[in-house]
Amino acid sequence: MAADQDNQQLPVKRNASDFQVQPESAAPADIGYLPQTDPIESEDKIQIAREEGYDPMAIEMALVSARNSFADKVRLLILIAGAAALVVFFFPKDRFFEPASRDLGSMSIGGPILEESLMNSELDNKPWLEVLVNIDRLFFQEGKLTEAIKLAESELAKVPHQDRETWQELYYRYWELLADADRALVLKTSTRSYLDDFPEDPFANYYFARAILKSAAQIQRLIPESIKSHRQETELAASQLDRTCNTLEAQKKHPETEGGKKELITDLYRKLRLEQAKLYVLIWKLGDYEEDEHPDVIFRDKALNICDNEELADMTEARALKAEIFTYILDRWYWFEGRQIIQNKLRKRSDIQKQLEALNKELKAAEKL
């Protein structure tokens, strides 16, 4: 018996002839499918969920979306629209979503150059560098502005005419010192002479414009012929700045201009455009006409367009200049007068007043930073 049981547990080897092959039928076999059912009603869903042990509150919340009526959806849309209106009212774009003001600063070659940071080979190959180190020591370390200017003038007087571009860094520092000393006439003379040889030099154009603007405070005491001459000089400086800015734009677009050099060009471009806008404002003010009869409003609008440019829109100086323009317009625009065309748009006095108030708020906020 035990032997028989063991034999029953052993695998049995079968031949292929032991199997009966069913003949292939002419009709294909029926494909299986699930029978169609009716959708489960809400009451059945609740019953199933209860049997599965779900919390009653969870079951109720799951069924809420299915019970929402058209009126509920309309009420929800009204609530969303109301919330959006409150956001726009309490968080206006011009207060919370405008870029923060940034100071543009004046054009400079940078901080003081120290002799300890230079190699002997640099001093040998660049004779102007040693002079610049001495000038920076006098001004930055010892606070002797007048002596620094005198040293710069004495050294620049020795520079041959053909080597002026090689010594340009020293010229740049000299112009910075003249601007700090408020010596507008000397600054104008020096930069004009340099521009005769290098008309697109950014620093020379910048400080030439600065010299013109510095001397603008004395214009009211000039005779009409002198005012006319000053205006012509201002227009010439604005045209030179325009050409220089176009040159900088061309340099920026060059494929080899990238990284830090592109940022430097952008910074120079912004500062030159701002000075150009200031020159346009000066030309506009020199005429001293009533605003509605002013033949030079084109220069006023050019200045406003520069201030609105995306390159300068978030700069504190540009916003301050725009506020100055609006203030000057409103001072000469009486309440009984109608609209005026500003930047090719017909504007109300109240609109300009609102823009001026917004600009003043932005400038006060920038002062607190």
Beta strands, then each sheet from edge to edge (+ up, - down):
strand 1: 340-342
strand 2: 345-347
sheet 1: 1+ 2-
end
